[in-house]
Amino acid sequence: MYEDLKIICWPDPRLRKKSKPVEEFTGELKALAERMLVLMREAKGVGLAGPQVGMNIRMIVINTTGQAGDDRVYVNPVLSEAEGEEEEEEGCLSLPGINTQVVRSKAIRMTAVNLEGKALDQKEAGYIARIWQHECDHLNGTMLTDRMGPTAQIGNRRILKDLEERYAAEHPQAAVKRKKR
């Protein structure tokens, strides 16, 4: 069903759209989550959000170990009760080749639902809390580039330009629209 789905890269405009809540919990949603988990593992990532595969829905998948039994799916996640701050390096599957320091909350609570629509309420600290925050940024159209400081923006400008050129080559009509603005 979702065999052709792939991870999309910056500057694809779908990455900037705020995602819509999931309202129907169907086999199709489960199939999408399974495909997202496969794509995430193939890319050697630890998290992936709906917008990163061109789906404008509030769903994220994560797995910090790479083992299928550790897959987690969160639908309509909401973050709250942030505690503390820490700065760590992050990368993004939609910005290949870019790693930058990002300040995030040390601990955070997430309420969401699973693929069956059952409520989830979890609190995590450290790495998982960071992944949740990164993936929830995607659901709101926020990219890692928005969290970069000026030095990181300068340091990554060649990679960003290369991603823009690749996108323009693959989407010539979109590139023309961008130039007219």
PyMOL CGO cylinders between C-alpha atoms (Angstrom):
from pymol import cmd
from pymol.cgo import CYLINDER

trace = [
    CYLINDER, 0.00, 0.00, 0.00, 2.82, 2.44, 0.89, 0.3, 1, 1, 1, 1, 1, 1,
    CYLINDER, 2.82, 2.44, 0.89, 5.66, 0.73, -0.99, 0.3, 1, 1, 1, 1, 1, 1,
    CYLINDER, 5.66, 0.73, -0.99, 6.49, 3.89, -2.96, 0.3, 1, 1, 1, 1, 1, 1,
    CYLINDER, 6.49, 3.89, -2.96, 6.68, 6.07, 0.14, 0.3, 1, 1, 1, 1, 1, 1,
    CYLINDER, 6.68, 6.07, 0.14, 10.10, 7.59, 0.79, 0.3, 1, 1, 1, 1, 1, 1,
    CYLINDER, 10.10, 7.59, 0.79, 11.70, 10.09, 3.13, 0.3, 1, 1, 1, 1, 1, 1,
    CYLINDER, 11.70, 10.09, 3.13, 11.48, 13.57, 1.67, 0.3, 1, 1, 1, 1, 1, 1,
    CYLINDER, 11.48, 13.57, 1.67, 14.23, 16.14, 2.07, 0.3, 1, 1, 1, 1, 1, 1,
    CYLINDER, 14.23, 16.14, 2.07, 14.48, 19.84, 2.66, 0.3, 1, 1, 1, 1, 1, 1,
    CYLINDER, 14.48, 19.84, 2.66, 13.37, 22.21, 1.05, 0.3, 1, 1, 1, 1, 1, 1,
    CYLINDER, 13.37, 22.21, 1.05, 10.25, 20.20, 0.11, 0.3, 1, 1, 1, 1, 1, 1,
    CYLINDER, 10.25, 20.20, 0.11, 7.38, 22.50, 1.18, 0.3, 1, 1, 1, 1, 1, 1,
    CYLINDER, 7.38, 22.50, 1.18, 5.44, 19.58, 2.70, 0.3, 1, 1, 1, 1, 1, 1,
    CYLINDER, 5.44, 19.58, 2.70, 7.95, 19.65, 5.56, 0.3, 1, 1, 1, 1, 1, 1,
    CYLINDER, 7.95, 19.65, 5.56, 6.74, 23.15, 6.53, 0.3, 1, 1, 1, 1, 1, 1,
    CYLINDER, 6.74, 23.15, 6.53, 3.02, 22.35, 6.83, 0.3, 1, 1, 1, 1, 1, 1,
    CYLINDER, 3.02, 22.35, 6.83, 1.42, 21.92, 10.22, 0.3, 1, 1, 1, 1, 1, 1,
    CYLINDER, 1.42, 21.92, 10.22, 0.08, 18.37, 10.42, 0.3, 1, 1, 1, 1, 1, 1,
    CYLINDER, 0.08, 18.37, 10.42, -3.57, 17.50, 10.97, 0.3, 1, 1, 1, 1, 1, 1,
    CYLINDER, -3.57, 17.50, 10.97, -4.75, 15.26, 13.81, 0.3, 1, 1, 1, 1, 1, 1,
    CYLINDER, -4.75, 15.26, 13.81, -5.53, 11.64, 12.99, 0.3, 1, 1, 1, 1, 1, 1,
    CYLINDER, -5.53, 11.64, 12.99, -9.25, 10.96, 13.31, 0.3, 1, 1, 1, 1, 1, 1,
    CYLINDER, -9.25, 10.96, 13.31, -9.60, 7.43, 11.93, 0.3, 1, 1, 1, 1, 1, 1,
    CYLINDER, -9.60, 7.43, 11.93, -7.69, 4.44, 13.28, 0.3, 1, 1, 1, 1, 1, 1,
    CYLINDER, -7.69, 4.44, 13.28, -7.70, 1.99, 10.40, 0.3, 1, 1, 1, 1, 1, 1,
    CYLINDER, -7.70, 1.99, 10.40, -5.57, -0.74, 8.91, 0.3, 1, 1, 1, 1, 1, 1,
    CYLINDER, -5.57, -0.74, 8.91, -4.29, 1.91, 6.52, 0.3, 1, 1, 1, 1, 1, 1,
    CYLINDER, -4.29, 1.91, 6.52, -2.86, 3.90, 9.45, 0.3, 1, 1, 1, 1, 1, 1,
    CYLINDER, -2.86, 3.90, 9.45, -1.14, 0.75, 10.75, 0.3, 1, 1, 1, 1, 1, 1,
    CYLINDER, -1.14, 0.75, 10.75, 0.30, 0.05, 7.29, 0.3, 1, 1, 1, 1, 1, 1,
    CYLINDER, 0.30, 0.05, 7.29, 1.63, 3.61, 7.13, 0.3, 1, 1, 1, 1, 1, 1,
    CYLINDER, 1.63, 3.61, 7.13, 3.25, 3.28, 10.57, 0.3, 1, 1, 1, 1, 1, 1,
    CYLINDER, 3.25, 3.28, 10.57, 4.87, -0.02, 9.53, 0.3, 1, 1, 1, 1, 1, 1,
    CYLINDER, 4.87, -0.02, 9.53, 6.26, 1.53, 6.35, 0.3, 1, 1, 1, 1, 1, 1,
    CYLINDER, 6.26, 1.53, 6.35, 7.58, 4.53, 8.29, 0.3, 1, 1, 1, 1, 1, 1,
    CYLINDER, 7.58, 4.53, 8.29, 9.37, 2.22, 10.70, 0.3, 1, 1, 1, 1, 1, 1,
    CYLINDER, 9.37, 2.22, 10.70, 10.97, 0.35, 7.80, 0.3, 1, 1, 1, 1, 1, 1,
    CYLINDER, 10.97, 0.35, 7.80, 12.11, 3.59, 6.16, 0.3, 1, 1, 1, 1, 1, 1,
    CYLINDER, 12.11, 3.59, 6.16, 13.47, 4.88, 9.46, 0.3, 1, 1, 1, 1, 1, 1,
    CYLINDER, 13.47, 4.88, 9.46, 15.48, 1.70, 10.04, 0.3, 1, 1, 1, 1, 1, 1,
    CYLINDER, 15.48, 1.70, 10.04, 16.78, 1.65, 6.45, 0.3, 1, 1, 1, 1, 1, 1,
    CYLINDER, 16.78, 1.65, 6.45, 18.01, 5.24, 6.91, 0.3, 1, 1, 1, 1, 1, 1,
    CYLINDER, 18.01, 5.24, 6.91, 19.55, 4.30, 10.28, 0.3, 1, 1, 1, 1, 1, 1,
    CYLINDER, 19.55, 4.30, 10.28, 17.38, 6.85, 12.08, 0.3, 1, 1, 1, 1, 1, 1,
    CYLINDER, 17.38, 6.85, 12.08, 15.77, 6.77, 15.50, 0.3, 1, 1, 1, 1, 1, 1,
    CYLINDER, 15.77, 6.77, 15.50, 12.61, 8.76, 14.73, 0.3, 1, 1, 1, 1, 1, 1,
    CYLINDER, 12.61, 8.76, 14.73, 10.40, 9.73, 11.81, 0.3, 1, 1, 1, 1, 1, 1,
    CYLINDER, 10.40, 9.73, 11.81, 7.33, 11.95, 11.56, 0.3, 1, 1, 1, 1, 1, 1,
    CYLINDER, 7.33, 11.95, 11.56, 4.44, 11.84, 9.09, 0.3, 1, 1, 1, 1, 1, 1,
    CYLINDER, 4.44, 11.84, 9.09, 5.51, 15.01, 7.23, 0.3, 1, 1, 1, 1, 1, 1,
    CYLINDER, 5.51, 15.01, 7.23, 8.92, 13.45, 6.53, 0.3, 1, 1, 1, 1, 1, 1,
    CYLINDER, 8.92, 13.45, 6.53, 7.22, 10.92, 4.24, 0.3, 1, 1, 1, 1, 1, 1,
    CYLINDER, 7.22, 10.92, 4.24, 4.89, 13.54, 2.75, 0.3, 1, 1, 1, 1, 1, 1,
    CYLINDER, 4.89, 13.54, 2.75, 1.92, 12.62, 4.98, 0.3, 1, 1, 1, 1, 1, 1,
    CYLINDER, 1.92, 12.62, 4.98, 0.35, 15.64, 6.67, 0.3, 1, 1, 1, 1, 1, 1,
    CYLINDER, 0.35, 15.64, 6.67, -0.77, 13.76, 9.80, 0.3, 1, 1, 1, 1, 1, 1,
    CYLINDER, -0.77, 13.76, 9.80, 0.21, 13.91, 13.46, 0.3, 1, 1, 1, 1, 1, 1,
    CYLINDER, 0.21, 13.91, 13.46, 1.99, 10.59, 13.82, 0.3, 1, 1, 1, 1, 1, 1,
    CYLINDER, 1.99, 10.59, 13.82, 5.56, 9.80, 14.80, 0.3, 1, 1, 1, 1, 1, 1,
    CYLINDER, 5.56, 9.80, 14.80, 7.49, 6.56, 15.06, 0.3, 1, 1, 1, 1, 1, 1,
    CYLINDER, 7.49, 6.56, 15.06, 10.63, 6.00, 17.09, 0.3, 1, 1, 1, 1, 1, 1,
    CYLINDER, 10.63, 6.00, 17.09, 13.04, 3.21, 17.89, 0.3, 1, 1, 1, 1, 1, 1,
    CYLINDER, 13.04, 3.21, 17.89, 16.27, 3.84, 19.78, 0.3, 1, 1, 1, 1, 1, 1,
    CYLINDER, 16.27, 3.84, 19.78, 17.72, 0.32, 19.47, 0.3, 1, 1, 1, 1, 1, 1,
    CYLINDER, 17.72, 0.32, 19.47, 16.88, -0.79, 15.93, 0.3, 1, 1, 1, 1, 1, 1,
    CYLINDER, 16.88, -0.79, 15.93, 15.18, -3.92, 17.32, 0.3, 1, 1, 1, 1, 1, 1,
    CYLINDER, 15.18, -3.92, 17.32, 11.61, -4.39, 16.00, 0.3, 1, 1, 1, 1, 1, 1,
    CYLINDER, 11.61, -4.39, 16.00, 10.33, -5.12, 19.51, 0.3, 1, 1, 1, 1, 1, 1,
    CYLINDER, 10.33, -5.12, 19.51, 11.32, -1.59, 20.54, 0.3, 1, 1, 1, 1, 1, 1,
    CYLINDER, 11.32, -1.59, 20.54, 9.20, 0.18, 17.91, 0.3, 1, 1, 1, 1, 1, 1,
    CYLINDER, 9.20, 0.18, 17.91, 6.97, 2.92, 19.31, 0.3, 1, 1, 1, 1, 1, 1,
    CYLINDER, 6.97, 2.92, 19.31, 4.17, 4.68, 17.46, 0.3, 1, 1, 1, 1, 1, 1,
    CYLINDER, 4.17, 4.68, 17.46, 2.54, 7.85, 18.77, 0.3, 1, 1, 1, 1, 1, 1,
    CYLINDER, 2.54, 7.85, 18.77, -0.57, 9.33, 17.19, 0.3, 1, 1, 1, 1, 1, 1,
    CYLINDER, -0.57, 9.33, 17.19, -1.66, 12.91, 17.93, 0.3, 1, 1, 1, 1, 1, 1,
    CYLINDER, -1.66, 12.91, 17.93, 1.18, 13.50, 20.42, 0.3, 1, 1, 1, 1, 1, 1,
    CYLINDER, 1.18, 13.50, 20.42, 1.12, 16.48, 22.76, 0.3, 1, 1, 1, 1, 1, 1,
    CYLINDER, 1.12, 16.48, 22.76, 4.17, 17.49, 24.78, 0.3, 1, 1, 1, 1, 1, 1,
    CYLINDER, 4.17, 17.49, 24.78, 3.93, 19.15, 28.20, 0.3, 1, 1, 1, 1, 1, 1,
    CYLINDER, 3.93, 19.15, 28.20, 5.66, 19.53, 31.56, 0.3, 1, 1, 1, 1, 1, 1,
    CYLINDER, 5.66, 19.53, 31.56, 9.10, 20.27, 30.13, 0.3, 1, 1, 1, 1, 1, 1,
    CYLINDER, 9.10, 20.27, 30.13, 11.90, 20.21, 32.69, 0.3, 1, 1, 1, 1, 1, 1,
    CYLINDER, 11.90, 20.21, 32.69, 15.43, 21.58, 32.46, 0.3, 1, 1, 1, 1, 1, 1,
    CYLINDER, 15.43, 21.58, 32.46, 17.53, 22.17, 29.37, 0.3, 1, 1, 1, 1, 1, 1,
    CYLINDER, 17.53, 22.17, 29.37, 20.47, 20.50, 27.71, 0.3, 1, 1, 1, 1, 1, 1,
    CYLINDER, 20.47, 20.50, 27.71, 22.35, 21.01, 24.47, 0.3, 1, 1, 1, 1, 1, 1,
    CYLINDER, 22.35, 21.01, 24.47, 23.21, 17.98, 22.35, 0.3, 1, 1, 1, 1, 1, 1,
    CYLINDER, 23.21, 17.98, 22.35, 23.97, 17.23, 18.71, 0.3, 1, 1, 1, 1, 1, 1,
    CYLINDER, 23.97, 17.23, 18.71, 21.06, 16.27, 16.44, 0.3, 1, 1, 1, 1, 1, 1,
    CYLINDER, 21.06, 16.27, 16.44, 20.72, 15.13, 12.87, 0.3, 1, 1, 1, 1, 1, 1,
    CYLINDER, 20.72, 15.13, 12.87, 17.63, 14.75, 10.71, 0.3, 1, 1, 1, 1, 1, 1,
    CYLINDER, 17.63, 14.75, 10.71, 16.68, 12.23, 8.03, 0.3, 1, 1, 1, 1, 1, 1,
    CYLINDER, 16.68, 12.23, 8.03, 15.18, 15.09, 5.97, 0.3, 1, 1, 1, 1, 1, 1,
    CYLINDER, 15.18, 15.09, 5.97, 18.46, 17.03, 6.20, 0.3, 1, 1, 1, 1, 1, 1,
    CYLINDER, 18.46, 17.03, 6.20, 21.06, 14.36, 5.35, 0.3, 1, 1, 1, 1, 1, 1,
    CYLINDER, 21.06, 14.36, 5.35, 24.61, 15.33, 6.19, 0.3, 1, 1, 1, 1, 1, 1,
    CYLINDER, 24.61, 15.33, 6.19, 23.68, 17.99, 8.73, 0.3, 1, 1, 1, 1, 1, 1,
    CYLINDER, 23.68, 17.99, 8.73, 24.33, 17.69, 12.45, 0.3, 1, 1, 1, 1, 1, 1,
    CYLINDER, 24.33, 17.69, 12.45, 23.99, 20.63, 14.80, 0.3, 1, 1, 1, 1, 1, 1,
    CYLINDER, 23.99, 20.63, 14.80, 23.80, 21.46, 18.48, 0.3, 1, 1, 1, 1, 1, 1,
    CYLINDER, 23.80, 21.46, 18.48, 20.22, 21.97, 19.68, 0.3, 1, 1, 1, 1, 1, 1,
    CYLINDER, 20.22, 21.97, 19.68, 18.93, 23.00, 23.10, 0.3, 1, 1, 1, 1, 1, 1,
    CYLINDER, 18.93, 23.00, 23.10, 16.00, 20.83, 24.22, 0.3, 1, 1, 1, 1, 1, 1,
    CYLINDER, 16.00, 20.83, 24.22, 14.19, 20.10, 27.45, 0.3, 1, 1, 1, 1, 1, 1,
    CYLINDER, 14.19, 20.10, 27.45, 15.89, 17.38, 29.52, 0.3, 1, 1, 1, 1, 1, 1,
    CYLINDER, 15.89, 17.38, 29.52, 12.61, 15.70, 30.44, 0.3, 1, 1, 1, 1, 1, 1,
    CYLINDER, 12.61, 15.70, 30.44, 9.10, 15.97, 29.05, 0.3, 1, 1, 1, 1, 1, 1,
    CYLINDER, 9.10, 15.97, 29.05, 5.66, 14.34, 29.24, 0.3, 1, 1, 1, 1, 1, 1,
    CYLINDER, 5.66, 14.34, 29.24, 3.86, 13.10, 26.14, 0.3, 1, 1, 1, 1, 1, 1,
    CYLINDER, 3.86, 13.10, 26.14, 0.20, 12.29, 25.85, 0.3, 1, 1, 1, 1, 1, 1,
    CYLINDER, 0.20, 12.29, 25.85, -0.84, 10.54, 22.65, 0.3, 1, 1, 1, 1, 1, 1,
    CYLINDER, -0.84, 10.54, 22.65, -2.78, 7.54, 21.44, 0.3, 1, 1, 1, 1, 1, 1,
    CYLINDER, -2.78, 7.54, 21.44, -1.55, 4.28, 19.95, 0.3, 1, 1, 1, 1, 1, 1,
    CYLINDER, -1.55, 4.28, 19.95, -2.64, 2.74, 16.64, 0.3, 1, 1, 1, 1, 1, 1,
    CYLINDER, -2.64, 2.74, 16.64, -5.77, 1.33, 18.27, 0.3, 1, 1, 1, 1, 1, 1,
    CYLINDER, -5.77, 1.33, 18.27, -6.74, 4.76, 19.65, 0.3, 1, 1, 1, 1, 1, 1,
    CYLINDER, -6.74, 4.76, 19.65, -5.82, 3.81, 23.24, 0.3, 1, 1, 1, 1, 1, 1,
    CYLINDER, -5.82, 3.81, 23.24, -4.53, 6.72, 25.37, 0.3, 1, 1, 1, 1, 1, 1,
    CYLINDER, -4.53, 6.72, 25.37, -0.82, 6.89, 26.22, 0.3, 1, 1, 1, 1, 1, 1,
    CYLINDER, -0.82, 6.89, 26.22, 0.72, 9.07, 28.92, 0.3, 1, 1, 1, 1, 1, 1,
    CYLINDER, 0.72, 9.07, 28.92, 4.47, 8.81, 29.32, 0.3, 1, 1, 1, 1, 1, 1,
    CYLINDER, 4.47, 8.81, 29.32, 7.31, 10.85, 30.75, 0.3, 1, 1, 1, 1, 1, 1,
    CYLINDER, 7.31, 10.85, 30.75, 10.85, 10.45, 29.49, 0.3, 1, 1, 1, 1, 1, 1,
    CYLINDER, 10.85, 10.45, 29.49, 14.21, 12.11, 29.98, 0.3, 1, 1, 1, 1, 1, 1,
    CYLINDER, 14.21, 12.11, 29.98, 17.37, 12.29, 27.91, 0.3, 1, 1, 1, 1, 1, 1,
    CYLINDER, 17.37, 12.29, 27.91, 17.55, 10.70, 24.48, 0.3, 1, 1, 1, 1, 1, 1,
    CYLINDER, 17.55, 10.70, 24.48, 13.89, 9.67, 24.11, 0.3, 1, 1, 1, 1, 1, 1,
    CYLINDER, 13.89, 9.67, 24.11, 12.69, 13.08, 25.33, 0.3, 1, 1, 1, 1, 1, 1,
    CYLINDER, 12.69, 13.08, 25.33, 14.95, 14.69, 22.70, 0.3, 1, 1, 1, 1, 1, 1,
    CYLINDER, 14.95, 14.69, 22.70, 13.60, 12.44, 19.93, 0.3, 1, 1, 1, 1, 1, 1,
    CYLINDER, 13.60, 12.44, 19.93, 10.00, 13.23, 20.92, 0.3, 1, 1, 1, 1, 1, 1,
    CYLINDER, 10.00, 13.23, 20.92, 10.73, 16.96, 20.76, 0.3, 1, 1, 1, 1, 1, 1,
    CYLINDER, 10.73, 16.96, 20.76, 12.51, 16.70, 17.41, 0.3, 1, 1, 1, 1, 1, 1,
    CYLINDER, 12.51, 16.70, 17.41, 9.73, 14.64, 15.81, 0.3, 1, 1, 1, 1, 1, 1,
    CYLINDER, 9.73, 14.64, 15.81, 6.97, 16.84, 17.26, 0.3, 1, 1, 1, 1, 1, 1,
    CYLINDER, 6.97, 16.84, 17.26, 8.76, 19.83, 15.73, 0.3, 1, 1, 1, 1, 1, 1,
    CYLINDER, 8.76, 19.83, 15.73, 8.19, 18.17, 12.34, 0.3, 1, 1, 1, 1, 1, 1,
    CYLINDER, 8.19, 18.17, 12.34, 4.45, 17.91, 13.07, 0.3, 1, 1, 1, 1, 1, 1,
    CYLINDER, 4.45, 17.91, 13.07, 4.42, 21.68, 13.50, 0.3, 1, 1, 1, 1, 1, 1,
    CYLINDER, 4.42, 21.68, 13.50, 6.46, 22.46, 10.38, 0.3, 1, 1, 1, 1, 1, 1,
    CYLINDER, 6.46, 22.46, 10.38, 9.62, 23.27, 12.34, 0.3, 1, 1, 1, 1, 1, 1,
    CYLINDER, 9.62, 23.27, 12.34, 12.88, 22.06, 10.88, 0.3, 1, 1, 1, 1, 1, 1,
    CYLINDER, 12.88, 22.06, 10.88, 16.31, 21.54, 12.40, 0.3, 1, 1, 1, 1, 1, 1,
    CYLINDER, 16.31, 21.54, 12.40, 17.44, 24.52, 10.31, 0.3, 1, 1, 1, 1, 1, 1,
    CYLINDER, 17.44, 24.52, 10.31, 15.11, 26.68, 12.43, 0.3, 1, 1, 1, 1, 1, 1,
    CYLINDER, 15.11, 26.68, 12.43, 16.96, 25.60, 15.57, 0.3, 1, 1, 1, 1, 1, 1,
    CYLINDER, 16.96, 25.60, 15.57, 20.46, 26.26, 14.17, 0.3, 1, 1, 1, 1, 1, 1,
    CYLINDER, 20.46, 26.26, 14.17, 22.53, 29.14, 15.40, 0.3, 1, 1, 1, 1, 1, 1,
    CYLINDER, 22.53, 29.14, 15.40, 24.21, 31.53, 12.93, 0.3, 1, 1, 1, 1, 1, 1,
    CYLINDER, 24.21, 31.53, 12.93, 27.53, 29.64, 13.00, 0.3, 1, 1, 1, 1, 1, 1,
    CYLINDER, 27.53, 29.64, 13.00, 25.82, 26.33, 12.18, 0.3, 1, 1, 1, 1, 1, 1,
    CYLINDER, 25.82, 26.33, 12.18, 23.86, 27.98, 9.36, 0.3, 1, 1, 1, 1, 1, 1,
    CYLINDER, 23.86, 27.98, 9.36, 27.08, 29.27, 7.82, 0.3, 1, 1, 1, 1, 1, 1,
    CYLINDER, 27.08, 29.27, 7.82, 28.83, 25.93, 8.36, 0.3, 1, 1, 1, 1, 1, 1,
    CYLINDER, 28.83, 25.93, 8.36, 26.02, 23.98, 6.67, 0.3, 1, 1, 1, 1, 1, 1,
    CYLINDER, 26.02, 23.98, 6.67, 25.25, 26.40, 3.84, 0.3, 1, 1, 1, 1, 1, 1,
    CYLINDER, 25.25, 26.40, 3.84, 26.94, 24.20, 1.18, 0.3, 1, 1, 1, 1, 1, 1,
    CYLINDER, 26.94, 24.20, 1.18, 24.91, 21.12, 2.19, 0.3, 1, 1, 1, 1, 1, 1,
    CYLINDER, 24.91, 21.12, 2.19, 21.70, 23.18, 2.21, 0.3, 1, 1, 1, 1, 1, 1,
    CYLINDER, 21.70, 23.18, 2.21, 22.50, 24.59, -1.22, 0.3, 1, 1, 1, 1, 1, 1,
    CYLINDER, 22.50, 24.59, -1.22, 23.16, 21.06, -2.53, 0.3, 1, 1, 1, 1, 1, 1,
    CYLINDER, 23.16, 21.06, -2.53, 19.79, 19.90, -1.12, 0.3, 1, 1, 1, 1, 1, 1,
    CYLINDER, 19.79, 19.90, -1.12, 18.07, 22.88, -2.78, 0.3, 1, 1, 1, 1, 1, 1,
    CYLINDER, 18.07, 22.88, -2.78, 19.71, 22.10, -6.11, 0.3, 1, 1, 1, 1, 1, 1,
    CYLINDER, 19.71, 22.10, -6.11, 18.75, 18.42, -5.89, 0.3, 1, 1, 1, 1, 1, 1,
    CYLINDER, 18.75, 18.42, -5.89, 15.15, 19.37, -5.05, 0.3, 1, 1, 1, 1, 1, 1,
    CYLINDER, 15.15, 19.37, -5.05, 15.07, 21.85, -7.97, 0.3, 1, 1, 1, 1, 1, 1,
    CYLINDER, 15.07, 21.85, -7.97, 16.34, 19.18, -10.37, 0.3, 1, 1, 1, 1, 1, 1,
    CYLINDER, 16.34, 19.18, -10.37, 13.71, 16.69, -9.18, 0.3, 1, 1, 1, 1, 1, 1,
    CYLINDER, 13.71, 16.69, -9.18, 10.88, 19.27, -9.08, 0.3, 1, 1, 1, 1, 1, 1,
    CYLINDER, 10.88, 19.27, -9.08, 11.51, 21.79, -11.91, 0.3, 1, 1, 1, 1, 1, 1,
    CYLINDER, 11.51, 21.79, -11.91, 8.04, 23.38, -11.63, 0.3, 1, 1, 1, 1, 1, 1,
    CYLINDER, 8.04, 23.38, -11.63, 8.49, 23.99, -7.89, 0.3, 1, 1, 1, 1, 1, 1,
    CYLINDER, 8.49, 23.99, -7.89, 11.90, 25.51, -8.50, 0.3, 1, 1, 1, 1, 1, 1,
    CYLINDER, 11.90, 25.51, -8.50, 10.42, 27.94, -11.07, 0.3, 1, 1, 1, 1, 1, 1,
    CYLINDER, 10.42, 27.94, -11.07, 7.80, 29.04, -8.53, 0.3, 1, 1, 1, 1, 1, 1,
    CYLINDER, 7.80, 29.04, -8.53, 10.53, 29.66, -5.94, 0.3, 1, 1, 1, 1, 1, 1,
    CYLINDER, 10.53, 29.66, -5.94, 12.53, 31.84, -8.35, 0.3, 1, 1, 1, 1, 1, 1,
    CYLINDER, 12.53, 31.84, -8.35, 9.50, 34.02, -9.19, 0.3, 1, 1, 1, 1, 1, 1,
    CYLINDER, 9.50, 34.02, -9.19, 9.00, 35.04, -5.56, 0.3, 1, 1, 1, 1, 1, 1,
]
cmd.load_cgo(trace, "trace")
